[in-house]
Amino acid sequence: MHTAADEYRLAKFHFESKAFADAARMLEGVLAEEPANLSVRMLLARSYYHSAQLSRAEAELRRILDADPAEDYARLMLGRTLERQGRAEEARPHLRLAAAMTGGEL
C-alpha cells in the first residue's frame, strides 16, 4: 500500500519526466488526503499548467493565494496562466505584483 508521501514522490518523478497529466492525476489523490498541503497544491497547479489544463491550474493557484497571498511563485504562475488563456489584462496586476515581490522584471 502506498502512502501519500510515496504517491507524492512518484508524482514528482512523473512531473520531472514531463508526464504532467499523469502527475496531476496522482497529485489529485494526494491532495484529497492532505488538502492543506500547499506544496502538493503547487505541484498540482504546475502539472495542470504544463498539461494545458489551464482552468484547473487557475483554480489551484487561486486557492494557494487565498491561503498564502505572499506566495510569489503562485502569483507569477497565475499571471502566466491567465496570459495563456488570452486574459492579458487580468494577468497584468498579478505579474506586476510577482515582479515587485521578487525584485524581478516582467
N, CA, C and O atoms as CSV, one atom per row, in Angstrom:
chain,resi,resn,atom,element,x,y,z
A,1,MET,N,N,0.834,-1.188,0.000
A,1,MET,CA,C,0.000,0.000,0.000
A,1,MET,C,C,0.880,1.254,0.000
A,1,MET,O,O,1.838,1.349,0.767
A,2,HIS,N,N,0.551,2.196,-0.853
A,2,HIS,CA,C,1.319,3.429,-0.952
A,2,HIS,C,C,0.781,4.472,0.015
A,2,HIS,O,O,-0.429,4.615,0.188
A,3,THR,N,N,1.690,5.189,0.635
A,3,THR,CA,C,1.304,6.316,1.479
A,3,THR,C,C,1.191,7.560,0.602
A,3,THR,O,O,1.598,7.551,-0.560
A,4,ALA,N,N,0.638,8.622,1.166
A,4,ALA,CA,C,0.554,9.885,0.436
A,4,ALA,C,C,1.951,10.375,0.063
A,4,ALA,O,O,2.149,10.941,-1.012
A,5,ALA,N,N,2.922,10.155,0.958
A,5,ALA,CA,C,4.296,10.574,0.669
A,5,ALA,C,C,4.870,9.794,-0.515
A,5,ALA,O,O,5.577,10.359,-1.349
A,6,ASP,N,N,4.566,8.498,-0.586
A,6,ASP,CA,C,5.023,7.684,-1.722
A,6,ASP,C,C,4.390,8.193,-3.013
A,6,ASP,O,O,5.066,8.327,-4.033
A,7,GLU,N,N,3.101,8.472,-2.962
A,7,GLU,CA,C,2.384,8.971,-4.145
A,7,GLU,C,C,2.955,10.317,-4.590
A,7,GLU,O,O,3.109,10.573,-5.785
A,8,TYR,N,N,3.264,11.166,-3.622
A,8,TYR,CA,C,3.836,12.477,-3.950
A,8,TYR,C,C,5.190,12.309,-4.641
A,8,TYR,O,O,5.460,12.964,-5.648
A,9,ARG,N,N,6.034,11.438,-4.106
A,9,ARG,CA,C,7.340,11.194,-4.723
A,9,ARG,C,C,7.185,10.653,-6.146
A,9,ARG,O,O,7.913,11.061,-7.050
A,10,LEU,N,N,6.245,9.744,-6.339
A,10,LEU,CA,C,6.013,9.187,-7.667
A,10,LEU,C,C,5.455,10.260,-8.611
A,10,LEU,O,O,5.843,10.324,-9.777
A,11,ALA,N,N,4.561,11.089,-8.113
A,11,ALA,CA,C,4.018,12.183,-8.920
A,11,ALA,C,C,5.128,13.154,-9.321
A,11,ALA,O,O,5.157,13.647,-10.448
A,12,LYS,N,N,6.038,13.422,-8.385
A,12,LYS,CA,C,7.165,14.306,-8.678
A,12,LYS,C,C,8.048,13.711,-9.776
A,12,LYS,O,O,8.534,14.428,-10.650
A,13,PHE,N,N,8.247,12.400,-9.720
A,13,PHE,CA,C,9.003,11.705,-10.762
A,13,PHE,C,C,8.311,11.889,-12.117
A,13,PHE,O,O,8.970,12.191,-13.112
A,14,HIS,N,N,6.988,11.707,-12.159
A,14,HIS,CA,C,6.235,11.903,-13.410
A,14,HIS,C,C,6.386,13.341,-13.898
A,14,HIS,O,O,6.591,13.582,-15.087
A,15,PHE,N,N,6.282,14.296,-12.970
A,15,PHE,CA,C,6.413,15.700,-13.343
A,15,PHE,C,C,7.791,15.956,-13.953
A,15,PHE,O,O,7.899,16.572,-15.014
A,16,GLU,N,N,8.838,15.486,-13.286
A,16,GLU,CA,C,10.201,15.685,-13.773
A,16,GLU,C,C,10.444,14.964,-15.095
A,16,GLU,O,O,11.322,15.352,-15.866
A,17,SER,N,N,9.664,13.915,-15.356
A,17,SER,CA,C,9.753,13.188,-16.623
A,17,SER,C,C,8.866,13.800,-17.701
A,17,SER,O,O,8.753,13.268,-18.805
A,18,LYS,N,N,8.241,14.922,-17.367
A,18,LYS,CA,C,7.346,15.664,-18.264
A,18,LYS,C,C,6.047,14.920,-18.577
A,18,LYS,O,O,5.398,15.192,-19.587
A,19,ALA,N,N,5.673,13.982,-17.707
A,19,ALA,CA,C,4.380,13.290,-17.811
A,19,ALA,C,C,3.409,14.056,-16.910
A,19,ALA,O,O,2.959,13.560,-15.877
A,20,PHE,N,N,3.107,15.277,-17.337
A,20,PHE,CA,C,2.372,16.214,-16.489
A,20,PHE,C,C,0.949,15.764,-16.163
A,20,PHE,O,O,0.493,15.939,-15.033
A,21,ALA,N,N,0.246,15.190,-17.131
A,21,ALA,CA,C,-1.123,14.733,-16.874
A,21,ALA,C,C,-1.124,13.578,-15.867
A,21,ALA,O,O,-1.997,13.507,-15.003
A,22,ASP,N,N,-0.149,12.679,-15.981
A,22,ASP,CA,C,-0.037,11.577,-15.020
A,22,ASP,C,C,0.264,12.117,-13.630
A,22,ASP,O,O,-0.311,11.659,-12.643
A,23,ALA,N,N,1.166,13.091,-13.551
A,23,ALA,CA,C,1.495,13.702,-12.262
A,23,ALA,C,C,0.247,14.332,-11.656
A,23,ALA,O,O,-0.010,14.177,-10.462
A,24,ALA,N,N,-0.527,15.037,-12.469
A,24,ALA,CA,C,-1.736,15.694,-11.966
A,24,ALA,C,C,-2.718,14.680,-11.397
A,24,ALA,O,O,-3.284,14.896,-10.326
A,25,ARG,N,N,-2.921,13.577,-12.109
A,25,ARG,CA,C,-3.858,12.553,-11.618
A,25,ARG,C,C,-3.420,12.015,-10.255
A,25,ARG,O,O,-4.243,11.834,-9.357
A,26,MET,N,N,-2.136,11.765,-10.110
A,26,MET,CA,C,-1.629,11.253,-8.830
A,26,MET,C,C,-1.761,12.299,-7.728
A,26,MET,O,O,-2.137,11.981,-6.600
A,27,LEU,N,N,-1.453,13.534,-8.060
A,27,LEU,CA,C,-1.494,14.602,-7.055
A,27,LEU,C,C,-2.910,14.905,-6.597
A,27,LEU,O,O,-3.115,15.329,-5.459
A,28,GLU,N,N,-3.883,14.694,-7.461
A,28,GLU,CA,C,-5.278,14.883,-7.048
A,28,GLU,C,C,-5.611,13.956,-5.881
A,28,GLU,O,O,-6.301,14.353,-4.942
A,29,GLY,N,N,-5.114,12.715,-5.945
A,29,GLY,CA,C,-5.337,11.765,-4.867
A,29,GLY,C,C,-4.614,12.166,-3.589
A,29,GLY,O,O,-5.161,12.054,-2.492
A,30,VAL,N,N,-3.383,12.633,-3.742
A,30,VAL,CA,C,-2.614,13.078,-2.579
A,30,VAL,C,C,-3.303,14.276,-1.930
A,30,VAL,O,O,-3.402,14.360,-0.706
A,31,LEU,N,N,-3.773,15.194,-2.759
A,31,LEU,CA,C,-4.425,16.393,-2.240
A,31,LEU,C,C,-5.716,16.054,-1.498
A,31,LEU,O,O,-6.076,16.727,-0.532
A,32,ALA,N,N,-6.405,15.018,-1.945
A,32,ALA,CA,C,-7.621,14.588,-1.248
A,32,ALA,C,C,-7.294,14.159,0.182
A,32,ALA,O,O,-8.098,14.349,1.094
A,33,GLU,N,N,-6.107,13.578,0.368
A,33,GLU,CA,C,-5.672,13.151,1.705
A,33,GLU,C,C,-5.071,14.292,2.509
A,33,GLU,O,O,-5.152,14.293,3.738
A,34,GLU,N,N,-4.471,15.259,1.833
A,34,GLU,CA,C,-3.782,16.363,2.501
A,34,GLU,C,C,-4.185,17.696,1.877
A,34,GLU,O,O,-3.355,18.348,1.243
A,35,PRO,N,N,-5.448,18.120,2.043
A,35,PRO,CA,C,-5.936,19.317,1.357
A,35,PRO,C,C,-5.242,20.623,1.754
A,35,PRO,O,O,-5.287,21.592,0.996
A,36,ALA,N,N,-4.614,20.668,2.906
A,36,ALA,CA,C,-3.957,21.903,3.350
A,36,ALA,C,C,-2.488,21.973,2.929
A,36,ALA,O,O,-1.810,22.958,3.224
A,37,ASN,N,N,-1.992,20.948,2.247
A,37,ASN,CA,C,-0.579,20.892,1.877
A,37,ASN,C,C,-0.337,21.755,0.631
A,37,ASN,O,O,-0.672,21.359,-0.485
A,38,LEU,N,N,0.252,22.942,0.843
A,38,LEU,CA,C,0.452,23.867,-0.269
A,38,LEU,C,C,1.517,23.395,-1.250
A,38,LEU,O,O,1.480,23.778,-2.419
A,39,SER,N,N,2.464,22.576,-0.805
A,39,SER,CA,C,3.467,22.037,-1.735
A,39,SER,C,C,2.815,21.098,-2.746
A,39,SER,O,O,3.133,21.129,-3.935
A,40,VAL,N,N,1.908,20.269,-2.260
A,40,VAL,CA,C,1.173,19.372,-3.156
A,40,VAL,C,C,0.321,20.193,-4.110
A,40,VAL,O,O,0.288,19.928,-5.312
A,41,ARG,N,N,-0.364,21.185,-3.572
A,41,ARG,CA,C,-1.247,22.028,-4.391
A,41,ARG,C,C,-0.443,22.768,-5.465
A,41,ARG,O,O,-0.903,22.904,-6.599
A,42,MET,N,N,0.759,23.248,-5.112
A,42,MET,CA,C,1.587,23.968,-6.087
A,42,MET,C,C,2.055,23.036,-7.202
A,42,MET,O,O,2.010,23.405,-8.376
A,43,LEU,N,N,2.503,21.837,-6.846
A,43,LEU,CA,C,2.930,20.899,-7.882
A,43,LEU,C,C,1.747,20.486,-8.752
A,43,LEU,O,O,1.907,20.271,-9.953
A,44,LEU,N,N,0.571,20.373,-8.159
A,44,LEU,CA,C,-0.629,20.067,-8.941
A,44,LEU,C,C,-0.928,21.210,-9.911
A,44,LEU,O,O,-1.224,20.970,-11.082
A,45,ALA,N,N,-0.854,22.442,-9.433
A,45,ALA,CA,C,-1.092,23.602,-10.311
A,45,ALA,C,C,-0.088,23.617,-11.464
A,45,ALA,O,O,-0.452,23.866,-12.614
A,46,ARG,N,N,1.159,23.351,-11.149
A,46,ARG,CA,C,2.188,23.318,-12.201
A,46,ARG,C,C,1.929,22.190,-13.190
A,46,ARG,O,O,2.132,22.356,-14.393
A,47,SER,N,N,1.483,21.044,-12.688
A,47,SER,CA,C,1.164,19.909,-13.573
A,47,SER,C,C,0.002,20.260,-14.491
A,47,SER,O,O,0.029,19.958,-15.684
A,48,TYR,N,N,-1.012,20.896,-13.930
A,48,TYR,CA,C,-2.145,21.337,-14.757
A,48,TYR,C,C,-1.673,22.339,-15.814
A,48,TYR,O,O,-2.043,22.232,-16.984
A,49,TYR,N,N,-0.861,23.306,-15.405
A,49,TYR,CA,C,-0.375,24.326,-16.333
A,49,TYR,C,C,0.370,23.683,-17.506
A,49,TYR,O,O,0.107,23.993,-18.667
A,50,HIS,N,N,1.293,22.794,-17.186
A,50,HIS,CA,C,2.123,22.191,-18.238
A,50,HIS,C,C,1.371,21.164,-19.082
A,50,HIS,O,O,1.826,20.800,-20.167
A,51,SER,N,N,0.225,20.696,-18.592
A,51,SER,CA,C,-0.588,19.781,-19.412
A,51,SER,C,C,-1.774,20.533,-20.032
A,51,SER,O,O,-2.735,19.918,-20.494
A,52,ALA,N,N,-1.693,21.863,-20.035
A,52,ALA,CA,C,-2.682,22.747,-20.670
A,52,ALA,C,C,-4.082,22.611,-20.079
A,52,ALA,O,O,-5.077,22.829,-20.770
A,53,GLN,N,N,-4.154,22.251,-18.806
A,53,GLN,CA,C,-5.434,22.251,-18.085
A,53,GLN,C,C,-5.496,23.581,-17.329
A,53,GLN,O,O,-5.410,23.634,-16.102
A,54,LEU,N,N,-5.647,24.648,-18.110
A,54,LEU,CA,C,-5.432,25.985,-17.573
A,54,LEU,C,C,-6.493,26.429,-16.572
A,54,LEU,O,O,-6.161,27.117,-15.606
A,55,SER,N,N,-7.742,26.064,-16.768
A,55,SER,CA,C,-8.754,26.474,-15.790
A,55,SER,C,C,-8.530,25.773,-14.454
A,55,SER,O,O,-8.763,26.356,-13.395
A,56,ARG,N,N,-8.082,24.531,-14.505
A,56,ARG,CA,C,-7.753,23.820,-13.265
A,56,ARG,C,C,-6.526,24.436,-12.597
A,56,ARG,O,O,-6.489,24.584,-11.376
A,57,ALA,N,N,-5.527,24.794,-13.396
A,57,ALA,CA,C,-4.334,25.448,-12.845
A,57,ALA,C,C,-4.729,26.755,-12.167
A,57,ALA,O,O,-4.289,27.050,-11.055
A,58,GLU,N,N,-5.561,27.530,-12.848
A,58,GLU,CA,C,-6.013,28.804,-12.280
A,58,GLU,C,C,-6.715,28.596,-10.936
A,58,GLU,O,O,-6.456,29.324,-9.978
A,59,ALA,N,N,-7.592,27.613,-10.869
A,59,ALA,CA,C,-8.341,27.357,-9.629
A,59,ALA,C,C,-7.386,26.983,-8.486
A,59,ALA,O,O,-7.544,27.469,-7.366
A,60,GLU,N,N,-6.409,26.133,-8.762
A,60,GLU,CA,C,-5.456,25.736,-7.713
A,60,GLU,C,C,-4.599,26.917,-7.286
A,60,GLU,O,O,-4.344,27.100,-6.096
A,61,LEU,N,N,-4.158,27.712,-8.237
A,61,LEU,CA,C,-3.324,28.866,-7.902
A,61,LEU,C,C,-4.099,29.876,-7.064
A,61,LEU,O,O,-3.545,30.475,-6.143
A,62,ARG,N,N,-5.360,30.064,-7.375
A,62,ARG,CA,C,-6.174,30.976,-6.563
A,62,ARG,C,C,-6.355,30.428,-5.147
A,62,ARG,O,O,-6.362,31.198,-4.187
A,63,ARG,N,N,-6.499,29.118,-5.008
A,63,ARG,CA,C,-6.597,28.522,-3.665
A,63,ARG,C,C,-5.304,28.734,-2.882
A,63,ARG,O,O,-5.336,29.040,-1.690
A,64,ILE,N,N,-4.174,28.570,-3.552
A,64,ILE,CA,C,-2.879,28.788,-2.899
A,64,ILE,C,C,-2.784,30.234,-2.426
A,64,ILE,O,O,-2.383,30.498,-1.292
A,65,LEU,N,N,-3.152,31.165,-3.294
A,65,LEU,CA,C,-3.046,32.582,-2.953
A,65,LEU,C,C,-4.054,32.990,-1.887
A,65,LEU,O,O,-3.796,33.918,-1.121
A,66,ASP,N,N,-5.194,32.317,-1.825
A,66,ASP,CA,C,-6.132,32.568,-0.730
A,66,ASP,C,C,-5.494,32.184,0.601
A,66,ASP,O,O,-5.664,32.879,1.603
A,67,ALA,N,N,-4.762,31.078,0.605
A,67,ALA,CA,C,-4.116,30.592,1.830
A,67,ALA,C,C,-2.841,31.372,2.147
A,67,ALA,O,O,-2.516,31.583,3.315
A,68,ASP,N,N,-2.116,31.803,1.104
A,68,ASP,CA,C,-0.840,32.488,1.299
A,68,ASP,C,C,-0.659,33.562,0.223
A,68,ASP,O,O,-0.028,33.313,-0.804
A,69,PRO,N,N,-1.214,34.756,0.459
A,69,PRO,CA,C,-1.133,35.826,-0.550
A,69,PRO,C,C,0.289,36.255,-0.895
A,69,PRO,O,O,0.503,36.879,-1.934
A,70,ALA,N,N,1.261,35.935,-0.049
A,70,ALA,CA,C,2.653,36.330,-0.297
A,70,ALA,C,C,3.421,35.289,-1.106
A,70,ALA,O,O,4.631,35.430,-1.282
A,71,GLU,N,N,2.753,34.252,-1.602
A,71,GLU,CA,C,3.412,33.203,-2.393
A,71,GLU,C,C,3.693,33.751,-3.793
A,71,GLU,O,O,2.842,33.693,-4.680
A,72,ASP,N,N,4.906,34.286,-3.972
A,72,ASP,CA,C,5.232,34.990,-5.211
A,72,ASP,C,C,5.228,34.094,-6.440
A,72,ASP,O,O,4.827,34.544,-7.513
A,73,TYR,N,N,5.656,32.850,-6.322
A,73,TYR,CA,C,5.678,31.973,-7.494
A,73,TYR,C,C,4.260,31.635,-7.952
A,73,TYR,O,O,3.996,31.559,-9.152
A,74,ALA,N,N,3.352,31.434,-7.001
A,74,ALA,CA,C,1.953,31.190,-7.366
A,74,ALA,C,C,1.376,32.415,-8.061
A,74,ALA,O,O,0.599,32.288,-9.008
A,75,ARG,N,N,1.754,33.599,-7.594
A,75,ARG,CA,C,1.286,34.854,-8.208
A,75,ARG,C,C,1.784,34.935,-9.649
A,75,ARG,O,O,1.017,35.269,-10.553
A,76,LEU,N,N,3.067,34.629,-9.867
A,76,LEU,CA,C,3.634,34.637,-11.218
A,76,LEU,C,C,2.929,33.611,-12.099
A,76,LEU,O,O,2.546,33.909,-13.230
A,77,MET,N,N,2.762,32.399,-11.567
A,77,MET,CA,C,2.108,31.348,-12.358
A,77,MET,C,C,0.668,31.706,-12.702
A,77,MET,O,O,0.198,31.406,-13.799
A,78,LEU,N,N,-0.036,32.350,-11.766
A,78,LEU,CA,C,-1.414,32.766,-12.064
A,78,LEU,C,C,-1.409,33.762,-13.213
A,78,LEU,O,O,-2.234,33.671,-14.122
A,79,GLY,N,N,-0.488,34.707,-13.174
A,79,GLY,CA,C,-0.382,35.667,-14.277
A,79,GLY,C,C,-0.107,34.974,-15.603
A,79,GLY,O,O,-0.736,35.290,-16.613
A,80,ARG,N,N,0.818,34.044,-15.605
A,80,ARG,CA,C,1.150,33.317,-16.845
A,80,ARG,C,C,-0.026,32.457,-17.317
A,80,ARG,O,O,-0.285,32.343,-18.515
A,81,THR,N,N,-0.728,31.858,-16.361
A,81,THR,CA,C,-1.890,31.028,-16.707
A,81,THR,C,C,-2.977,31.878,-17.347
A,81,THR,O,O,-3.579,31.477,-18.343
A,82,LEU,N,N,-3.225,33.036,-16.786
A,82,LEU,CA,C,-4.223,33.943,-17.359
A,82,LEU,C,C,-3.792,34.407,-18.744
A,82,LEU,O,O,-4.619,34.502,-19.651
A,83,GLU,N,N,-2.506,34.695,-18.914
A,83,GLU,CA,C,-2.000,35.083,-20.236
A,83,GLU,C,C,-2.252,33.981,-21.258
A,83,GLU,O,O,-2.704,34.255,-22.369
A,84,ARG,N,N,-1.965,32.748,-20.890
A,84,ARG,CA,C,-2.147,31.625,-21.823
A,84,ARG,C,C,-3.609,31.447,-22.196
A,84,ARG,O,O,-3.922,30.878,-23.241
A,85,GLN,N,N,-4.500,31.931,-21.347
A,85,GLN,CA,C,-5.928,31.849,-21.643
A,85,GLN,C,C,-6.414,33.083,-22.417
A,85,GLN,O,O,-7.612,33.236,-22.654
A,86,GLY,N,N,-5.483,33.961,-22.809
A,86,GLY,CA,C,-5.853,35.158,-23.556
A,86,GLY,C,C,-6.447,36.244,-22.672
A,86,GLY,O,O,-7.212,37.081,-23.151
A,87,ARG,N,N,-6.105,36.242,-21.394
A,87,ARG,CA,C,-6.662,37.198,-20.439
A,87,ARG,C,C,-5.537,38.100,-19.905
A,87,ARG,O,O,-5.320,38.207,-18.698
A,88,ALA,N,N,-4.831,38.743,-20.845
A,88,ALA,CA,C,-3.648,39.539,-20.511
A,88,ALA,C,C,-3.968,40.675,-19.548
A,88,ALA,O,O,-3.182,40.961,-18.645
A,89,GLU,N,N,-5.092,41.311,-19.731
A,89,GLU,CA,C,-5.466,42.435,-18.858
A,89,GLU,C,C,-5.620,41.965,-17.412
A,89,GLU,O,O,-5.185,42.641,-16.480
A,90,GLU,N,N,-6.232,40.824,-17.242
A,90,GLU,CA,C,-6.424,40.231,-15.912
A,90,GLU,C,C,-5.083,39.749,-15.331
A,90,GLU,O,O,-4.886,39.768,-14.116
A,91,ALA,N,N,-4.184,39.326,-16.194
A,91,ALA,CA,C,-2.887,38.798,-15.765
A,91,ALA,C,C,-1.946,39.895,-15.284
A,91,ALA,O,O,-1.143,39.677,-14.377
A,92,ARG,N,N,-2.045,41.064,-15.886
A,92,ARG,CA,C,-1.072,42.130,-15.643
A,92,ARG,C,C,-0.852,42.454,-14.162
A,92,ARG,O,O,0.303,42.506,-13.738
A,93,PRO,N,N,-1.903,42.679,-13.343
A,93,PRO,CA,C,-1.629,43.010,-11.939
A,93,PRO,C,C,-0.920,41.884,-11.175
A,93,PRO,O,O,-0.111,42.149,-10.286
A,94,HIS,N,N,-1.224,40.642,-11.519
A,94,HIS,CA,C,-0.563,39.520,-10.858
A,94,HIS,C,C,0.923,39.474,-11.227
A,94,HIS,O,O,1.775,39.216,-10.377
A,95,LEU,N,N,1.214,39.724,-12.488
A,95,LEU,CA,C,2.610,39.707,-12.936
A,95,LEU,C,C,3.394,40.871,-12.324
A,95,LEU,O,O,4.550,40.714,-11.932
A,96,ARG,N,N,2.758,42.027,-12.248
A,96,ARG,CA,C,3.430,43.184,-11.627
A,96,ARG,C,C,3.711,42.926,-10.150
A,96,ARG,O,O,4.800,43.219,-9.657
A,97,LEU,N,N,2.739,42.385,-9.462
A,97,LEU,CA,C,2.913,42.089,-8.037
A,97,LEU,C,C,4.007,41.042,-7.825
A,97,LEU,O,O,4.826,41.170,-6.915
A,98,ALA,N,N,4.018,40.015,-8.659
A,98,ALA,CA,C,5.057,38.980,-8.551
A,98,ALA,C,C,6.438,39.609,-8.767
A,98,ALA,O,O,7.382,39.296,-8.043
A,99,ALA,N,N,6.555,40.487,-9.753
A,99,ALA,CA,C,7.832,41.152,-10.024
A,99,ALA,C,C,8.234,42.022,-8.834
A,99,ALA,O,O,9.402,42.039,-8.445
A,100,ALA,N,N,7.289,42.731,-8.265
A,100,ALA,CA,C,7.591,43.582,-7.109
A,100,ALA,C,C,8.021,42.744,-5.908
A,100,ALA,O,O,8.902,43.145,-5.147
A,101,MET,N,N,7.400,41.589,-5.746
A,101,MET,CA,C,7.705,40.722,-4.603
A,101,MET,C,C,9.090,40.113,-4.708
A,101,MET,O,O,9.740,39.860,-3.694
A,102,THR,N,N,9.545,39.876,-5.926
A,102,THR,CA,C,10.839,39.212,-6.127
A,102,THR,C,C,11.949,40.170,-6.544
A,102,THR,O,O,13.115,39.783,-6.613
A,103,GLY,N,N,11.589,41.411,-6.820
A,103,GLY,CA,C,12.583,42.352,-7.302
A,103,GLY,C,C,12.947,42.122,-8.758
A,103,GLY,O,O,13.935,42.656,-9.264
A,104,GLY,N,N,12.116,41.303,-9.430
A,104,GLY,CA,C,12.375,40.975,-10.829
A,104,GLY,C,C,11.636,41.903,-11.776
A,104,GLY,O,O,11.017,42.885,-11.367
A,105,GLU,N,N,11.719,41.568,-13.028
A,105,GLU,CA,C,11.029,42.319,-14.068
A,105,GLU,C,C,10.107,41.388,-14.813
A,105,GLU,O,O,10.268,40.168,-14.777
A,106,LEU,N,N,9.136,41.976,-15.491
A,106,LEU,CA,C,8.200,41.193,-16.304
A,106,LEU,C,C,8.856,40.662,-17.540
A,106,LEU,O,O,8.211,39.980,-18.337
